[in-house]
Amino acid sequence: MMDTIPSPNGIAFSPDASTLYLAVTRANAVWRIVLAEDGSIERAATFIQLSGGDGPDGLAIDEAGNLAVCTR
């Protein structure tokens, strides 16, 4: 399922570790991957579709769960 990601480049976990956010540079997007309790993937989808620029280059999440996206 996740073996064809176009240029993954940065990850961040939600504060409760139930969600993984993945910067997908060549798709110019951030994906949201919801995890099961055992760490397996329940579902994955585009969370943010960016426009312009070269795509996201890194991610960070603060204690309140706010996502920061760095672009190139």
C-alpha positions as CSV (number, residue, x, y, z in Angstrom):
1,M,0.0,0.0,0.0
2,M,2.7,2.5,0.9
3,D,5.5,1.2,-1.3
4,T,4.9,3.7,-4.2
5,I,5.0,7.0,-2.3
6,P,6.5,9.7,-4.7
7,S,9.5,11.1,-2.7
8,P,8.5,10.8,1.0
9,N,10.4,13.6,2.8
10,G,9.5,14.2,6.4
11,I,7.2,12.7,9.0
12,A,5.5,13.9,12.2
13,F,3.2,12.0,14.6
14,S,0.2,13.5,16.3
15,P,0.6,14.0,20.0
16,D,-1.2,10.7,20.8
17,A,0.7,8.8,18.1
18,S,-2.5,7.7,16.4
19,T,-1.8,9.6,13.2
20,L,1.3,9.9,11.1
21,Y,1.7,12.9,8.7
22,L,4.0,12.4,5.7
23,A,5.4,15.1,3.5
24,V,5.2,13.7,-0.1
25,T,7.4,16.1,-2.0
26,R,6.8,15.1,-5.7
27,A,3.1,15.0,-5.1
28,N,3.2,18.4,-3.5
29,A,1.1,17.1,-0.7
30,V,0.9,16.0,2.9
31,W,-0.7,12.6,3.6
32,R,-2.4,11.6,6.8
33,I,-2.0,8.0,7.8
34,V,-4.3,6.8,10.6
35,L,-2.6,4.0,12.6
36,A,-4.2,1.1,14.4
37,E,-3.2,0.3,18.0
38,D,-0.8,-2.3,16.7
39,G,0.9,0.3,14.5
40,S,-0.5,-1.0,11.2
41,I,-2.1,1.3,8.7
42,E,-5.9,1.7,8.9
43,R,-6.2,4.2,6.1
44,A,-4.2,6.8,4.3
45,A,-5.3,9.8,2.2
46,T,-4.2,13.3,1.1
47,F,-4.5,15.7,4.0
48,I,-3.2,18.9,2.3
49,Q,-2.8,19.4,-1.4
50,L,-0.3,22.3,-1.9
51,S,0.1,24.4,-5.1
52,G,3.2,26.0,-6.4
53,G,6.7,25.6,-5.0
54,D,8.7,22.4,-5.0
55,G,6.6,20.5,-2.4
56,P,6.8,20.0,1.3
57,D,10.3,19.4,2.7
58,G,9.6,18.8,6.4
59,L,6.9,18.6,9.1
60,A,6.5,19.4,12.8
61,I,3.7,19.1,15.2
62,D,3.3,21.0,18.5
63,E,1.8,19.8,21.8
64,A,-1.6,21.0,20.7
65,G,-1.5,19.0,17.5
66,N,-1.0,21.9,15.1
67,L,0.9,20.9,12.0
68,A,3.7,23.0,10.5
69,V,4.7,22.3,6.9
70,C,8.1,23.5,5.5
71,T,8.2,23.9,1.8
72,R,11.1,24.4,-0.6
